[in-house]
Amino acid sequence: MLIGANGGPEKTFAGSALAGQGAAELARALPGVCFDSGSRNCRVTVVPPEADANTMLTALRTAARQRGRWLIVALLGQLVADPRGRRLALVAAGSTTENAYRRGLAWDWVVSTMVHAAQEETLLLVDLVARPDTWALLDGRTGDQGVAELLSHSRVPLWGRIGPHPVGRRGRSAILPGGEGSFSWALGRVLDRGVPTAPAALAPADFQPAVAAELSWGELASGIEGRLLVPPSGGRLLLRNRAAVRGALAGLSVSEELLAVLWRESTTPDPGSD
């Protein structure tokens, strides 16, 4: 379930401009590496970037009702806090500074839906930014941990990056969710390449060091450090390590033409997938 919400033309929410692009990248990269299902047995839902909060929530609830082993949800875009600074929402299209929280997809709605989902396990991927006021709440600098604690739930593990989206900093390019240097961009690259010398099937936590290495150069270039959310070890969700597949093929005494066919078959998305 991929939600990349574009907040629209309002400059205040420019951090969400590439969120739809990042959701499309994850929709491309994830299904083919689900180890024991692959693209054929994955139901993929990508919510349009211009969707409103009701459309997002309806799609999420529909996905959560489907029986299955895993529910993987990705949120991409910009976060905003409510006026009291105690709740978060993903900014939806057409928002203004006055109504962004009311129009947005509330974080607690997402978590509650995932907690009560029909699937055996869940994973929430996040590629998000926040303006300085909201970022201060998330970073714990206000002394109030109410919002920061929302980022931790025992039944909804998180994996991703949340970073600040500065305003008016000349000469510094912020990392936008979905753009180059973002979590969705880094995860897509790592899933495509795999992790050399690692086993053929890896848990999300096993991919984290490689993803963090991809993210580090972007933070160094921009001078803007975000908060990495590391998935817990354990669980039954396994992702295919394509580097191991390539290594196994390279050790066989077969022609280059056959290797090319085998590799193409292992990486080409299933035409019948959603």
N, C-alpha and C positions, 0 to 999 in steps of 0.2 A: 504494500500500500504506500504509494509515493505522493506526498503533498508538497509541492513547491509553490508557495504563495507569493505572487507578485503584488506588492502593495499599491502599484499604480504610479502615476506621474508625480505625486507629492514628493518633493525633495527630502522631506523628513524621513521617508521610508525608502530611500534609494538603495539601502542595503539589501533589499529583496529583489532587485532588478533581474538577477540571473538565477533566481531560485528554480524557475521552471526548467531551465537548462540542466541544472544539477539533478532534478528529479528524473528527467529523461535519461541522464547518464546512469543513474542507479538502476533504472528500469531495464536498461540494456545490459548492465554488468552483472547484476545479482542472480537472475533466474538460472542462467547457464552454469553457475558454479554451486548451486545447492546440491550437495553430494549425492544423496540417494533419490533425488527426484528429477533434477534438471528442468529445462524449460517446459517439457511436455506436461509435467504434473504441477506446475506453479500457476496460480491464478494471480495475474498482475493487474493492479488498478492504478492508473496515474490520473490524479485529479487535475483538471485544467488550471493553469496559473491564475486565471482571472476569476475563479470560483469564489462564492461567498462562504461564510462559515457554516451555514446550514448544509450546503452541498458537501463541504468537506466532512462534516460530522456524519451525515447520512451515509456517505461512501465508507467511512471508517466503521460505522456500526454494521453495515452490510458485510464488510470483510470479516469483522469479528464474530459474526454468526456462523460463518462457514466452518464446518468441521475440518480439522487438519492438525498436523504436528506442530507447525509454527505460524506465528503471525509476526511478520517483519513490517514495521511502519517507519517511514522516513519523513521527518519534518524539516523543511528548508525555507528560509526566509528571515524575517526580522521579528524580534520579540518586543512587546511593549507591556508595561506593568499597569495595573489599575490605579486610579488616583490615590488610593491608600497605600500603594506599594506592597500589596500582599498577594496578589495573583498575577499570573502571566497569560498572555495570549499571543498567538501568531497573527501578525497583521495581514488582513485580507484586502483584496482589491477595492479601490474606491474609498479608502480610509482617509480621514483627515486627522490632524493632531487632536481635535476635540472628541472624535468618536472612535478612534482606532481600537481601544480596548473593547468597547461595546460591540463593534463589528467583527472583531477578531475571533479566531478559534481558541477557546480557553484551554490552557495546558492541562488543567485538572479534568476537563472533559475527555481529553485524549487518554490520559492515564487511567481514568475510571473505566473507560471502554475497554482498554487493553487488559486491565485486571480481571474483568468479567468476561473475557473472550472465550470462545469455545475451543481454541487451540491449546495444545499441551504446554507450549512455551511461547514467550514473546521476546521481541527485541526492538527497542526504539532507537533508530538512527537519527542524529540531529546534526544539521549544518546550519547554524544560526548566528545572527549578530544582534546587537542591541545598542541603542544610543546611550550616551554617557550616563543619563539618569537611571535607566533600567540596568545598565551594566554594573553600576555601583551597588545595586541591590543584589545582583547575582554574585558579585565578587566578594560580598560580605563586608564591604567598606563602610556601610551605613550603621553597622553594629546590630542590625536586625536580620536574623537568619531565616525569617519566615519564607521569603521567596527562594533563597538559596536551597532550603530544605526540600522544595518542590522537585529539585533535580535528583532526588534519591527516593526510590521506592523498591522494596525488596522483590516485588513481583514483576517489575518492569525495568529490566536492565537497560542502561544507556550506553551508546557508543557514538562518539562524534566529537564535535568542536563547537563551542560557543565563544564568540569573540566580540570585542567592542567595535562599534562603527562610529569613528570620530567624525566630527563635523568641522569643516573649515580648516583642515590641516594641510597646508600647501606643501607640495613636494612629497607627500606620503600617499600611497595608494592602498586603500583598505582592501582586505581580502573579502570578497563578496561570496556568500553561499552560492555554490554552483559554478563559480568562476575559477580561474587558474589559481592554484594554491589553497583551495578550499578542501574541506573534508570529503565531499562527494567526488571531487576531482581526484584527490589522492587515493581514495578507496577504489575508484574505478581503475586507476592505473595499476594498483597493487593486485587487484583481482585478475586483471588481464595478464600480467606478467607472472604472478605467483611469487613464492618465497623459495629461492634456491636452497637446496640441501634439506628442506623440511619434508615431512611426510605428505602423502597424497591428499589427505583430508585434514583440515585444520579448523579449530574453533575460532570464533572472532578474536578472542584474546591473543591467539597465536599470530594473527595478522597485524595486531596493533603496533609492534615495533617498526615494521616496514611502513605502515601508514604514517606513524609519527615522524619517521625520517623524511617522508615526502612533504609533510606539513612544515617541517622546521625551516626549510629554505625560504618559504613564503613569508614566515614570520620575521626571519632575519632581514629580508628585503624590505618589508614594509615597516619594520620597527614596532609592530603591533602584536602583542602576545595575547593569545586567547586561552581558554580553559579546555583542556583535553579531557574527555570523558571516556574512561577505559572500561571495556566490558569485563564482567567477572569471569574467572576461569570456571570450567565445568559446563554442564548443560549438554544437550544432545544435538544442537545445531552445528553441523559441520559444513564447511565450504571447500570446494575442490581447489587444490593447489596446482595450478597449471604448469608451474615450473617443474613439478615432479613428473607430470605427464610428458613434458618435453624431454626430461632427463631419461625416462624409461624408453621413449622412442629412440633417442639418440644412441642407446646402448644396443639396439637391435641391428642385426646384419641384414638390412633391407635397403632397397633403392631409395634415392632421394625423392623420386616421384611418389612412392608409396608413403613415405614420411609426410610429404606435403599433403596428400589426401587425408591421412589419419589426423593430422593437426587441424586441417580445415574442418573436418567433421566434428572435432571436439570443441571448436570455438565458434562455429556458425550457429546463430540462434535458430531455434525451431520455428519454421514458418507458420506453424499452427498456433503458436503461443499468442496470448493477448497482448 
